[in-house]
Amino acid sequence: MALTTGIFFAHQWFLLLGVGWLVMRLWRLRRTTVTVVTIIAVGVFVLFCVNYQQRVDRATLNGPQETELTVRVYPDQLKVNGDQFQMLARTVAGHQQVQVYGRIKSLAMQQQLLHVNKTATWQLKGTLEPISIATNDNQFNAQQYARIHQVYNQMTVEKVVTARPAPSSGINRWFDWCHELRFELMTYFDTMPHVLRLYCHSLIIGNVLNDFSDTMTGVTQLGLIHLFSISGMHVFLVVSMIRTALVYLWIEKETVNRLLIGVLPVYLIIGGGSTGLMRATLMAEITLICQSERFHLSKIDIWSLSLAGGLIYQPLLLLTLGGQLSYLLALMLHFLPPGKPLTGAVLMNLIGLPSILYYIYEWHVLSLLASYLMIPLFSAVIFPLVIGCCFTYWAMPMVGQMVNVFLMFMQQLIDFIGALPGMIHFGKPPVAAIAILFSVTLLVYVFPHRRRAWGVLVLIYVFTFGWIHFPLYGEVVFFDIGQGDSFLIREPFNRSVTMIDTGGQLNFPKPQWAQSTTTNSRAKRVSINYLKSQGISQIDNLCLSHQDTDHIGYTKDILAAIHVRQISFPKGMERQRNFKTKVLPLARKQHSRLIPVVANDHLPALPLRVVHPFTSGKGANEDSMVLTGIFGGLRFMFMGDLDRNGEKEILARYPELKTDVLKLGHHGSKTASDPAFIKGIQPRLAIISAGRMNRYGHPNNETMNTLKQQRIQAISTQQYGMIRYRYWNNTRHAWDTKLKGDELKWMLPPYSNS
């Protein structure tokens, strides 16, 4: 079943090798009953997958629809962040889950939403549309993540027409009670000291707060996040504590088992219903039922049944890091060498490492030691303390304060270890390398004392690392960063890594109540994620074309995530307030070299030539830094937001200047791309970087007509997402785009349909 989902949904055809191995295994087993049952089970599951895909296709809209929906809203699913709210709701008519987003128009409305504590029925008016797909390589795929949880569409609310208490009866009453209890626990935990609050939210009800990553930096760096995701260890401890308490009250074992069978589904909802919790709950339920019915199943059989149940409920669960690690580590626990905890910790880390590198791209060597030390500490000390505070904080807050001090000390220790050298910026291995690494790791698992197996594993990791970090090709990448510019230039073997602009989002002034408490910049999801997936931990050159926010707004995110050796910008921009607030503080902190430039200035290790500005300015559009360079035999020109007057100055200063690929100035605005300039530099391809449905109407029809009249092909990030050009020396090159061009057609301007 697991192989089927990988082949059917992820199109990983190498998994057919696993199917071949299974066929050989059945043939050598020569047990007709097992073979027939396996064939029937696989056939039924294939039909199930086909039916599931058809249901997903029917449920997913093809485009936006103005509509009214009546939805059931659970209080624990409603999130308020400044003047915005979001929730996961269920339609009353079709019982389909919908991700809902809306804007809060007043402080009174915000307070009303913050105090929703009962399940309600809302009638909403707004736009219903499919959940957006990833438009850049290695960008978080929101659509796939939502589909794993049976969510296929999202709604942007224009108006909440009515909101009234939801009728509750039958199974709905049970669900309502669970969600309302979870909300009450959220409210209760929010009264606790900061660190204890984070621990209670994550360890008891599976609610990872927005400020978790900022507070728990060491946990993230050391890969200990699994300790804060409710899974097998937590369920085992909860079951053990309940069992001990009930047995202490002289309740019979059979009665305890029946009570636990009923309690665990309740905790599955209260605990947030994560993949790890679902797997652990299924395994615990099967074990308890077998004990009650005096029916014996091996631990491997129980694991297999839980996997089958999980795949039936969530067919895509093994396409996520959480699903892979949860089931894989739970299985491999049964094959650890007894009496060797350190060896077991190393093997458990190694078996999950290929998946971690594929999804997270980096790994800290001290995570081995941290896991070895922290897992017993969590089981024996931290988790019982947190559970104890959950029940006693209302009566003995001083005890909670003391526990909070202890947790703060532990967190500082974890942060200290996480800050030590040892972070390996590995990059994203190819799928074939992942398959080989996993297979060889299994050999190490089976033969842990064979040095040759360990040697082969290390060699494969070293080779994969070299393949990622020293590519034979160079590339020019045009990120789909929304309404802004951000480009990456890499020379072969990563001889130099250059980023031109970072993108950014304009933020207009808001009253205090409307300001978001947390923000997640697009750069973190797009350009930074891509850089990390390529194993890039240092940018040699960051070129900022001018001071507009849509070009330099995400600079602080880039500088916070990746070391930058030197930053170049048009001379005079360093005196502007936008530069001093968005660039200067972090640039000084990481000792980046700051280089103001004018035309013909030579920058060390920069594979580009500066052709504008000619004089010092203010970093405005007319002062944009214009860069040209040759990559793989093609000439590129990056215009920033330079206006037509600036284009004419360039043409007058460099009458022989030509280019093959032109990044249009000012996102295709009519203030740039003068027909005489375009004719003079003779581009063959024009790249447009602009946001979908932007308020400025970029690209302008006048600009598109200019390109059409001069027979210049245009390609836009609006329509094709990330655009990438790869080259091998000067002999071969290739273009590719993330999208085919029609996936988001309802968001595109008329030019895209011509």
Secondary structure as UniProt FT lines:
FT   HELIX           2..10
FT   HELIX           13..15
FT   HELIX           16..29
FT   HELIX           32..59
FT   STRAND          65..73
FT   HELIX           75..77
FT   STRAND          78..81
FT   TURN            82..83
FT   STRAND          84..91
FT   TURN            92..94
FT   STRAND          97..103
FT   HELIX           107..114
FT   STRAND          120..130
FT   TURN            137..138
FT   HELIX           142..148
FT   TURN            149..150
FT   STRAND          151..165
FT   HELIX           171..189
FT   TURN            190..191
FT   HELIX           194..204
FT   TURN            210..211
FT   HELIX           212..215
FT   HELIX           217..221
FT   TURN            222..223
FT   HELIX           225..228
FT   HELIX           232..248
FT   TURN            249..250
FT   HELIX           253..270
FT   TURN            271..272
FT   HELIX           275..293
FT   HELIX           299..313
FT   TURN            315..316
FT   HELIX           317..319
FT   HELIX           321..332
FT   HELIX           333..335
FT   TURN            338..339
FT   HELIX           341..360
FT   STRAND          363..364
FT   TURN            365..366
FT   HELIX           367..377
FT   HELIX           378..382
FT   HELIX           383..392
FT   TURN            393..395
FT   HELIX           397..419
FT   STRAND          423..424
FT   HELIX           431..446
FT   TURN            448..449
FT   HELIX           451..469
FT   STRAND          474..478
FT   STRAND          487..490
FT   HELIX           492..494
FT   STRAND          497..500
FT   HELIX           512..514
FT   HELIX           522..525
FT   HELIX           527..533
FT   TURN            534..535
FT   STRAND          538..543
FT   HELIX           549..552
FT   TURN            553..554
FT   HELIX           555..561
FT   STRAND          563..570
FT   TURN            571..572
FT   HELIX           573..575
FT   HELIX           577..582
FT   HELIX           584..589
FT   TURN            590..591
FT   STRAND          593..597
FT   TURN            599..600
FT   TURN            604..605
FT   STRAND          609..612
FT   HELIX           621..623
FT   STRAND          626..631
FT   TURN            632..633
FT   STRAND          634..638
FT   TURN            640..641
FT   HELIX           644..653
FT   TURN            655..656
FT   STRAND          661..663
FT   HELIX           665..668
FT   TURN            670..671
FT   HELIX           675..681
FT   STRAND          685..688
FT   TURN            692..693
FT   TURN            695..696
FT   HELIX           701..709
FT   TURN            710..711
FT   STRAND          713..716
FT   HELIX           717..720
FT   STRAND          723..728
FT   TURN            729..731
FT   STRAND          732..737
FT   TURN            743..744
FT   HELIX           745..747
FT   HELIX           750..753
//
